[in-house]
Amino acid sequence: MAAMPVADVYPLYVNKAEKKGRTKAEVDEIIHWLTGYGDAQLQAQLNAETDFETFFADAPRMTADRSLITGVVCGVRVEEIEEDTMREIRYLDKLIDELAKGKAMDKILRG
């Protein structure tokens, strides 16, 4: 999955959120918080079909608070994933799951 372009997964994140009454803007807010990308930077990454490894490696400012993200995604505890890129992907997956489950944005962003 690390070599998969973010642009291939991003619409799935948005679709998952929208099916549960959440918005693309909220998905973007999560990505901005996690990575430090702004709207234009995120769109440039999507347009360039950047893979996840590069997406996270080039992120302007990965939030230090991502270490507060815990729990299970796809049967794996995110905080126990040793491979860096996969852990970052699963952090993002976990945040999108929380959004789709109706969690308040301040809680999702570990506020």
Buried (B, 14 or more C-beta within 10 A) or exposed (E): EBEEBBBEBBEEBBEBBBEEEBEBEBBBBBBBBBBEBEEEBBEEBBEEEBBBBBBBEEBEEBBEEBEEBEEEBEEEEBBEBEEEBBBBBBBBBBBBBBBBEEBEBEEBBEE
